[in-house]
Amino acid sequence: MKLPVPEKSSEALRSAIERTFEATAGPAASTRDRAVALLDEVAKRGRGVRDRLGKIESSVRGKPKG
């Protein structure tokens, strides 16, 4: 694909930056989605551990919990 040649160097820089953003927008969104899913999974597992530790603490202290 041949790109048009801008008249000024500032236009060439702007064009290069715009092409870079366009080329990386899709992969960045995909990476963001994976990061969100990973954080959701970490939070879910953290809540599970917290709940289990709460039950262990209650059993050690002799108080029923949950």
Residue pairs with C-beta under 8 A, 6 or more apart in sequence:
3 15
3 19
5 12
6 12
6 14
6 15
51 66
54 65
54 66
55 65
55 66
57 65
58 64
58 65
58 66
